[in-house]
Amino acid sequence: MIKVGHHLSDAEIEQRYSEIAGTLGMPGYFYGAVAAFPAARSGARLLDVGCGNGDLLRELEGRFEGSLLAGVEISSGRLRLARERLGGRVSLLQTGGKGALPFEDGSFDFVFVTEVLEHLKQPEALLAEVRRVLSPGGRLVLTTPNADAFLMWPLFARVAEAAPGLPLVRRLLPHEHPLRTLQPIDTLLTRGDVEALLERSGFRVLRVAGRETLPALFSLPGLRWLDYRGWLPRGLLDGLLGRVSGTRFAYRLFWECTRV
């Protein structure tokens, strides 16, 4: 694995995330797709780990009627934005970077961990806590990047290192690569890395879906701008491309898991 920022202290990571709290975001389709991925259940107990600005919690609130929602986040700046968006309807807590969750065993029927594992020094510690707070038969809903979706990225990395004056080449690298990431801490993960991590942590994968197939194409100027505003028919495009390659070249992987 290629890592960025794993030498930083938890305080430094929290500070840097707070500094960029208003600039981080996901493509327009993302939060609605995550909320719709598992089968909805009214009255369920849901936790969003790494809830950021509260975007996913807002989607979950609309889909899981009558449910109890909670979110935890390391960044005080992002948590402040979440509180402004969600008011007092959702329980929001700040946590440290060690992975500990301030909840009793079996507290939640669904735990959502979206685009988080790659930003942790010890993802196993968080997954152990997620497993602990899940109720029997509960579901972990996870999304992770897949570096394998960026074809020939090691070659492009060498070109980018040799010719730093060609910024377009960096757009052909995974978002988590040291030459591209904007995050204070990041890790380059493949689908195989995530599968091994889940198995070691005591989870069984029930299903996997992919979005953002062949992402380097949509990282090019113009297309990326349109994509992040939700103006491209990515669902249709992913469906067409996915029929050929499955999830092999999907950058954004959606996982539904249960405890072993």
Rosetta blueprint (number, residue, H / E / L):
1 M L
2 I L
3 K E
4 V E
5 G L
6 H L
7 H L
8 L L
9 S L
10 D H
11 A H
12 E H
13 I H
14 E H
15 Q H
16 R H
17 Y H
18 S H
19 E H
20 I L
21 A L
22 G L
23 T L
24 L L
25 G L
26 M L
27 P L
28 G L
29 Y L
30 F H
31 Y H
32 G H
33 A H
34 V H
35 A H
36 A H
37 F L
38 P L
39 A L
40 A L
41 R L
42 S L
43 G L
44 A L
45 R E
46 L E
47 L E
48 D E
49 V E
50 G L
51 C L
52 G L
53 N L
54 G L
55 D H
56 L H
57 L H
58 R H
59 E H
60 L H
61 E H
62 G H
63 R H
64 F L
65 E L
66 G L
67 S L
68 L E
69 L E
70 A E
71 G E
72 V E
73 E E
74 I L
75 S L
76 S H
77 G H
78 R H
79 L H
80 R H
81 L H
82 A H
83 R H
84 E H
85 R H
86 L H
87 G L
88 G L
89 R L
90 V L
91 S E
92 L E
93 L E
94 Q E
95 T L
96 G L
97 G L
98 K L
99 G L
100 A L
101 L L
102 P L
103 F L
104 E L
105 D L
106 G L
107 S L
108 F E
109 D E
110 F E
111 V E
112 F E
113 V E
114 T E
115 E L
116 V L
117 L H
118 E H
119 H H
120 L L
121 K L
122 Q L
123 P H
124 E H
125 A H
126 L H
127 L H
128 A H
129 E H
130 V H
131 R H
132 R H
133 V H
134 L E
135 S E
136 P E
137 G E
138 G E
139 R E
140 L E
141 V E
142 L E
143 T E
144 T E
145 P E
146 N L
147 A H
148 D H
149 A H
150 F L
151 L L
152 M L
153 W H
154 P H
155 L H
156 F H
157 A H
158 R H
159 V H
160 A H
161 E H
162 A H
163 A L
164 P L
165 G L
166 L L
167 P H
168 L H
169 V H
170 R H
171 R L
172 L L
173 L L
174 P L
175 H L
176 E L
177 H L
178 P L
179 L L
180 R L
181 T L
182 L L
183 Q L
184 P L
185 I L
186 D E
187 T E
188 L L
189 L L
190 T L
191 R H
192 G H
193 D H
194 V H
195 E H
196 A H
197 L H
198 L H
199 E H
200 R H
201 S L
202 G L
203 F E
204 R E
205 V E
206 L E
207 R E
208 V E
209 A E
210 G E
211 R E
212 E E
213 T E
214 L L
215 P H
216 A H
217 L H
218 F H
219 S L
220 L L
221 P L
222 G L
223 L H
224 R H
225 W H
226 L H
227 D H
228 Y H
229 R L
230 G L
231 W L
232 L L
233 P L
234 R H
235 G H
236 L H
237 L H
238 D H
239 G H
240 L H
241 L H
242 G H
243 R H
244 V H
245 S H
246 G L
247 T L
248 R L
249 F L
250 A E
251 Y E
252 R E
253 L E
254 F E
255 W E
256 E E
257 C E
258 T E
259 R E
260 V L
